[in-house]
């Protein structure tokens, strides 16, 4: 999987920067199973994350959508939520 982000909001208004990363989850009814967490793109509102591959076991594993959550990494305070994308093989 290769992800490109562009025009992310500036999350740190004082330093006027964003340090985005993303997490991939397999969506469940009562829980989210984290499959991957990306590297942090320092001081970027646009950029390309490293390519990542992961296996999906069995055909039933595609029945639940995958969630990709985007976060801003903060060194001192809590990380800030930027947004979410739901990916599904169903129309």
N, C-alpha and C positions, 0 to 999 in steps of 0.2 A: 504494500500500500504506500502510495506517495501522496502527500498532502501539500497543497499550496494555500497560503492564506494571503489576503491582501486587504488593505484599508481597515485593519482592526482599530478599534477605538484606543485612544491614549488613556491608559488606566491609572498611571501615576502622574497626576496633574502637576505636582511640584517639580519633578524631574523631567516631565514631558516625555515619558517613555512607556513602552509595553514590553514585557518579557513573556511571550506566550509559550504555552506547551499544551499538549492534548493528551487525553486518556481515552482508550477504546474499551467499551464494556459490551458484554453480551447481555441484552436486556432480559430480565426475568420478572415474574409477577411479584415476588416478594423480595427480590434482591437484584443487584447488578454484579455480575462477575467481571472483574477487571482483567482484560487480556493484555493490555500494553499501556505504557506511559512513555511519551516522547521526550526528547531532549528539549531544553529551553532555548528559544531563539532570543538572544540578548538584544535589547534596544531595537526591536523590529515591530513594525505594524504590517509589514508584508514580508513574505519569504517562503522558502521551501524547506520542509522538514526532511530528515533522512528517510530513505526508503526502508520500510519494515515489512516483513513477511510473517504471517502466522497461519497455522493450519486450522481448518474447521473440520471437526470430526463428525462423520456420518451425515446423511442427507437431512435428518431431523434437526440438526443443529442450525440449519438455515431458516427454521420456522419462526424463530424469534429475531427481531431486528437487532442491529448493533447500534450502540449510541457512541457518538464521538463528542466529548465535552472539551471545550476550550477554556483554559484558565490563564490568568496572569500570575506569574511567580513573584512573590514579595519576600524580601529577606527579613523584614522586621514584623510586619503584620500578617494577617491571614491572606492566603491566596484569594484572588478575586475571580469570580465566574464571569466569563465573556459570553459564552453561548453554547448551544448544543445542536447536533445534527443527528437525525435518526435515519439509518440506512437499512433498507429491507429489500429482499428479492421479490416481494409481492408488489403488484401494481397499486 
